[in-house]
């Protein structure tokens, strides 16, 4: 099946945006809501403080940005802004938490460590920030 290039571009951007949004929303929901096996805000904040010396306020900013920007990306609402916030979040996560463990993901004490995942999310965020939400987004409907 051959898809015309404009439609193919639009669909590719939709799938990339959805993937980024779902992953970010799920990680934010783990931290903020305790969903999907997450610890919830209190235990997650303490873990971030203990493991990476990140204060509770910065943890909450990061966790809520994952949750809300993830939702915005799924909907295609303020896609560029949500992607830029996600870029910053993933850049900090890559440098602060993952880079010391090397590139490849591996399990250390039951945790996935390594920077390939956060770095991939960073570059996907860059792509969405550059391209915008695309024609299949609320951005397109409302002209954002």
Backbone as JSON, one array per atom type, in Angstrom:
{
  "sequence": "XXXXXXXXXXXXXXXXXXXXXXXXXXXXXXXXXXXXXXXXXXXXXXXXXXXXXXXXXXXXXXXXXXXXXXXXXXXXXXXXXXXXXXXXXXXXXXXXXXXXXXXXXXXXXXXXXXXXXXXXXXXXXXXXXXXXXXXXXXXXXXXX",
  "N": [[0.84, -1.17, 0.0], [0.61, 2.13, -0.9], [1.07, 5.22, 0.51], [0.18, 8.57, 0.06], [2.66, 11.19, 0.15], [2.14, 13.53, 1.76], [0.04, 12.67, 3.4], [1.29, 10.48, 4.56], [3.37, 11.74, 5.98], [1.82, 13.19, 7.82], [0.52, 11.12, 9.22], [2.75, 9.76, 10.26], [3.8, 11.71, 11.97], [1.65, 11.95, 13.74], [1.67, 9.36, 14.95], [4.22, 9.38, 16.15], [3.95, 11.55, 17.91], [1.8, 10.63, 19.49], [3.01, 8.35, 20.64], [5.11, 9.47, 22.17], [3.55, 11.08, 23.87], [1.9, 9.19, 25.23], [3.83, 7.63, 26.59], [5.06, 9.6, 28.21], [2.83, 10.54, 29.68], [2.12, 8.18, 31.06], [4.41, 7.74, 32.67], [4.35, 10.09, 34.19], [1.89, 9.69, 35.48], [2.5, 7.5, 37.07], [4.17, 8.69, 38.95], [2.71, 10.93, 39.97], [0.06, 10.04, 40.45], [0.25, 7.45, 41.31], [-0.41, 5.4, 39.63], [-0.21, 2.51, 37.41], [1.61, 0.86, 38.74], [3.18, 2.68, 40.05], [4.75, 4.73, 42.65], [3.48, 6.91, 43.68], [3.18, 10.41, 44.72], [4.53, 11.15, 47.21], [6.33, 9.04, 47.98], [7.74, 8.81, 45.59], [8.9, 11.37, 45.37], [10.59, 11.32, 47.58], [12.31, 9.27, 46.8], [13.53, 10.46, 44.55], [14.86, 12.55, 45.81], [16.62, 11.13, 47.49], [18.08, 9.5, 45.65], [19.03, 11.22, 43.59], [19.37, 13.72, 44.61], [17.37, 15.63, 44.19], [15.25, 18.24, 44.85], [11.97, 18.28, 46.44], [10.18, 20.13, 45.26], [11.19, 20.52, 42.65], [11.02, 17.91, 41.75], [8.19, 17.61, 41.77], [7.49, 19.51, 39.83], [8.66, 18.34, 37.57], [7.33, 15.82, 37.5], [4.58, 16.54, 37.26], [4.77, 17.9, 34.85], [5.39, 15.82, 33.11], [3.01, 14.33, 33.26], [0.95, 16.21, 32.47], [1.95, 17.37, 30.07], [2.27, 15.06, 28.61], [-0.41, 14.28, 28.26], [-1.29, 16.51, 26.8], [0.25, 16.16, 24.47], [-0.77, 13.74, 23.46], [-3.33, 14.59, 22.77], [-2.64, 16.51, 20.97], [-2.45, 19.18, 21.6], [-1.26, 22.35, 22.09], [1.21, 21.42, 21.18], [3.91, 21.97, 20.42], [4.88, 23.5, 22.59], [4.47, 21.67, 24.72], [6.19, 19.68, 23.88], [8.68, 20.98, 24.04], [8.9, 21.42, 26.82], [8.99, 18.75, 27.58], [11.37, 18.03, 26.32], [13.27, 19.45, 27.87], [12.84, 18.21, 30.35], [13.6, 15.54, 29.75], [16.23, 15.94, 28.97], [17.44, 16.8, 31.35], [16.91, 14.51, 32.89], [18.42, 12.65, 31.49], [21.05, 13.64, 31.83], [21.28, 13.97, 34.67], [20.32, 11.59, 35.91], [20.72, 9.27, 34.29], [23.04, 9.19, 32.62], [25.38, 8.46, 33.96], [25.26, 5.75, 34.05], [25.89, 4.75, 31.61], [25.27, 4.13, 28.07], [23.46, 2.02, 27.15], [20.34, 0.5, 28.08], [19.88, -1.24, 31.09], [19.35, -3.48, 33.83], [19.62, -2.5, 37.13], [19.67, -3.3, 40.38], [16.92, -3.82, 40.21], [15.98, -1.63, 38.82], [15.59, 0.11, 35.74], [18.3, 1.33, 34.07], [20.48, 3.59, 32.3], [21.1, 5.61, 29.46], [19.8, 5.47, 26.97], [16.98, 5.35, 26.63], [15.89, 7.77, 27.79], [17.29, 9.58, 26.24], [16.36, 8.96, 23.68], [13.65, 9.72, 23.98], [14.11, 12.44, 24.38], [15.08, 13.26, 21.81], [12.87, 12.6, 20.22], [11.09, 14.41, 21.27], [12.32, 16.78, 20.44], [11.9, 16.54, 17.67], [9.06, 16.71, 17.53], [8.72, 19.25, 18.6], [9.88, 20.78, 16.59], [8.33, 20.08, 14.31], [5.7, 20.44, 15.12], [2.22, 19.87, 16.03], [0.94, 18.74, 13.84], [-1.43, 17.9, 11.17], [-3.41, 16.24, 12.25], [-4.38, 17.06, 14.88], [-5.37, 18.9, 17.83], [-4.21, 21.36, 17.8], [-4.1, 21.96, 15.08], [-6.81, 22.17, 14.47], [-7.6, 24.38, 16.02], [-5.83, 26.25, 15.19], [-3.35, 26.72, 16.41]],
  "CA": [[0.0, 0.0, 0.0], [1.37, 3.38, -1.0], [0.37, 6.36, 1.11], [0.74, 9.82, -0.45], [3.66, 11.71, 1.08], [1.56, 14.43, 2.75], [-0.7, 11.85, 4.36], [2.29, 9.69, 5.28], [4.01, 12.63, 6.94], [0.83, 13.51, 8.86], [0.33, 9.92, 10.04], [3.99, 9.5, 10.99], [3.87, 12.68, 13.06], [0.62, 11.55, 14.7], [2.13, 8.2, 15.71], [5.35, 9.79, 16.98], [3.39, 12.39, 18.97], [1.04, 9.74, 20.39], [3.95, 7.51, 21.39], [5.74, 10.33, 23.17], [2.52, 11.49, 24.83], [1.49, 8.05, 26.07], [4.94, 7.28, 27.47], [5.22, 10.65, 29.21], [1.66, 10.51, 30.56], [2.21, 7.0, 31.94], [5.44, 7.97, 33.68], [3.83, 11.1, 35.1], [0.82, 9.07, 36.28], [3.15, 6.68, 38.1], [4.72, 9.56, 40.0], [1.71, 11.83, 40.55], [-1.17, 9.36, 40.83], [0.51, 6.09, 41.77], [-0.95, 4.43, 38.67], [0.7, 1.65, 36.63], [2.65, 0.35, 39.62], [4.0, 3.77, 40.57], [4.81, 4.91, 44.09], [2.75, 8.1, 44.11], [4.02, 11.59, 44.85], [5.38, 11.22, 48.4], [7.43, 8.07, 47.89], [8.56, 9.15, 44.42], [9.69, 12.56, 45.72], [11.66, 10.89, 48.49], [13.25, 8.51, 45.98], [14.28, 11.41, 43.74], [15.76, 13.27, 46.72], [17.65, 10.2, 47.95], [18.92, 8.99, 44.56], [19.62, 12.23, 42.71], [19.41, 14.99, 45.32], [16.41, 16.54, 43.55], [14.28, 18.69, 45.85], [10.57, 17.92, 46.2], [9.55, 21.1, 44.35], [11.61, 20.21, 41.27], [10.41, 16.63, 41.42], [6.78, 17.83, 41.45], [7.46, 20.19, 38.54], [8.98, 17.33, 36.56], [6.28, 14.8, 37.45], [3.36, 17.12, 36.69], [4.99, 18.21, 33.43], [5.25, 14.55, 32.39], [1.59, 13.99, 33.22], [0.16, 17.17, 31.7], [2.47, 17.49, 28.71], [1.93, 13.8, 27.96], [-1.81, 14.39, 27.84], [-1.34, 17.52, 25.73], [0.82, 15.57, 23.25], [-1.73, 12.76, 22.93], [-4.41, 15.35, 22.16], [-2.12, 17.45, 19.97], [-2.83, 20.49, 22.11], [-0.01, 23.05, 22.44], [2.2, 20.35, 20.96], [5.3, 22.47, 20.44], [5.23, 23.86, 23.98], [4.56, 20.43, 25.49], [7.41, 18.98, 23.45], [9.84, 21.7, 24.58], [8.96, 21.09, 28.25], [9.43, 17.36, 27.63], [12.8, 18.05, 25.98], [14.02, 19.88, 29.06], [12.7, 17.14, 31.34], [14.4, 14.38, 29.35], [17.63, 16.35, 28.98], [17.87, 16.74, 32.75], [16.89, 13.1, 33.31], [19.57, 11.99, 30.86], [22.29, 14.08, 32.47], [21.29, 13.82, 36.12], [20.02, 10.26, 36.43], [21.02, 8.1, 33.46], [24.32, 9.19, 31.9], [26.43, 7.78, 34.74], [25.09, 4.3, 33.88], [26.24, 4.38, 30.25], [24.27, 4.33, 27.04], [22.46, 0.97, 27.0], [19.47, 0.17, 29.2], [20.12, -2.49, 31.79], [18.72, -3.5, 35.14], [20.49, -2.39, 38.3], [18.85, -3.34, 41.6], [15.51, -3.78, 39.84], [15.65, -0.39, 38.09], [16.18, 0.23, 34.4], [19.21, 2.47, 34.0], [21.13, 3.79, 31.02], [20.5, 6.82, 28.9], [19.23, 5.34, 25.63], [15.54, 5.63, 26.64], [15.63, 9.2, 27.98], [17.85, 10.28, 25.08], [15.4, 8.76, 22.59], [12.51, 10.61, 24.25], [14.59, 13.8, 24.14], [15.11, 13.54, 20.38], [11.49, 12.59, 19.72], [10.55, 15.71, 21.68], [12.88, 17.77, 19.52], [11.2, 16.4, 16.39], [7.7, 17.24, 17.66], [8.84, 20.7, 18.78], [10.18, 21.36, 15.28], [7.26, 19.83, 13.35], [4.38, 20.82, 15.63], [1.25, 18.79, 16.24], [0.51, 18.14, 12.58], [-2.83, 18.11, 10.79], [-4.32, 15.45, 13.08], [-4.17, 17.55, 16.24], [-6.2, 20.03, 18.23], [-3.48, 22.54, 17.34], [-4.52, 22.21, 13.71], [-8.22, 22.58, 14.49], [-7.71, 25.7, 16.62], [-4.87, 27.15, 14.58], [-2.26, 27.06, 17.36]],
  "C": [[0.89, 1.24, 0.0], [0.51, 4.51, -0.46], [0.99, 7.63, 0.55], [1.63, 10.49, 0.59], [3.08, 12.67, 2.12], [0.79, 13.66, 3.82], [0.26, 11.02, 5.2], [3.01, 10.51, 6.33], [3.07, 12.91, 8.11], [0.62, 12.32, 9.78], [1.58, 9.61, 10.86], [4.11, 10.44, 12.18], [2.84, 12.35, 14.14], [1.12, 10.4, 15.58], [3.3, 8.54, 16.63], [4.85, 10.61, 18.16], [2.62, 11.56, 19.98], [1.98, 8.91, 21.26], [4.6, 8.31, 22.5], [4.74, 10.7, 24.26], [2.12, 10.38, 25.77], [2.59, 7.69, 27.06], [5.1, 8.33, 28.57], [4.05, 10.67, 30.19], [1.76, 9.35, 31.55], [3.26, 7.2, 33.03], [5.01, 9.04, 34.69], [2.75, 10.54, 36.02], [1.39, 8.16, 37.35], [3.56, 7.56, 39.28], [3.64, 10.35, 40.72], [0.52, 11.08, 41.14], [-0.96, 7.97, 41.42], [-0.04, 5.02, 40.86], [0.17, 3.59, 38.07], [1.88, 1.17, 37.48], [3.55, 1.42, 40.21], [3.87, 3.92, 42.07], [3.95, 6.07, 44.58], [3.71, 9.23, 44.45], [4.96, 11.59, 46.06], [6.59, 10.29, 48.29], [8.34, 8.36, 46.7], [9.45, 10.35, 44.72], [10.86, 12.18, 46.63], [12.73, 10.1, 47.73], [14.12, 9.44, 45.13], [15.28, 12.2, 44.61], [16.93, 12.37, 47.12], [18.62, 9.81, 46.83], [19.66, 10.07, 43.77], [19.69, 13.62, 43.33], [18.54, 16.05, 44.65], [15.37, 16.94, 44.59], [12.84, 18.37, 45.43], [9.91, 18.84, 45.19], [9.92, 20.82, 42.89], [11.07, 18.86, 40.83], [8.96, 16.83, 40.99], [6.63, 18.54, 40.11], [7.69, 19.2, 37.4], [7.83, 16.33, 36.39], [4.99, 15.34, 36.84], [3.56, 17.5, 35.22], [4.9, 16.94, 32.59], [3.77, 14.22, 32.19], [0.83, 14.91, 32.26], [0.65, 17.35, 30.26], [2.22, 16.2, 27.93], [0.51, 13.82, 27.44], [-1.96, 15.37, 26.69], [-0.82, 16.95, 24.41], [-0.13, 14.55, 22.64], [-2.85, 13.49, 22.19], [-3.93, 16.25, 21.02], [-2.49, 18.88, 20.33], [-1.58, 21.19, 22.65], [1.18, 22.11, 22.29], [3.63, 20.84, 21.04], [5.74, 22.81, 21.86], [5.39, 22.61, 24.84], [5.84, 19.67, 25.14], [8.66, 19.66, 24.0], [10.0, 21.41, 26.08], [9.46, 19.65, 28.42], [10.91, 17.24, 27.28], [13.64, 18.38, 27.2], [14.0, 18.78, 30.12], [13.61, 15.96, 31.0], [15.89, 14.71, 29.29], [18.19, 16.26, 30.4], [17.92, 15.3, 33.24], [18.09, 12.35, 32.73], [20.85, 12.35, 31.58], [22.36, 13.71, 33.95], [21.18, 12.36, 36.57], [20.61, 9.12, 35.6], [22.43, 8.05, 32.88], [25.43, 8.44, 32.65], [26.37, 6.26, 34.59], [25.44, 3.84, 32.47], [25.06, 4.52, 29.3], [23.13, 3.31, 27.1], [21.64, 0.76, 28.27], [19.87, -1.17, 29.78], [19.47, -2.39, 33.15], [19.78, -3.45, 36.23], [19.58, -2.3, 39.52], [17.36, -3.17, 41.28], [15.06, -2.53, 39.12], [16.31, -0.42, 36.72], [17.03, 1.49, 34.38], [19.93, 2.46, 32.66], [20.39, 4.87, 30.27], [19.83, 6.65, 27.54], [17.74, 5.7, 25.6], [15.26, 7.13, 26.79], [16.19, 10.02, 26.81], [16.94, 10.14, 23.86], [14.18, 9.66, 22.77], [12.89, 12.07, 24.03], [14.53, 14.13, 22.64], [13.74, 13.46, 19.72], [10.82, 13.92, 20.08], [11.05, 16.83, 20.79], [12.13, 17.74, 18.19], [9.79, 16.98, 16.46], [7.73, 18.75, 17.85], [9.1, 21.4, 17.44], [8.97, 21.25, 14.35], [5.9, 20.34, 13.81], [3.48, 19.62, 15.72], [0.8, 18.08, 14.98], [-0.97, 18.34, 12.32], [-3.84, 17.33, 11.62], [-4.12, 15.82, 14.55], [-5.18, 18.65, 16.55], [-5.53, 21.34, 17.84], [-3.96, 22.94, 15.95], [-5.97, 22.75, 13.66], [-8.35, 24.03, 14.97], [-6.69, 26.7, 16.11], [-3.75, 27.6, 15.51], [-0.93, 26.77, 16.71]]
}
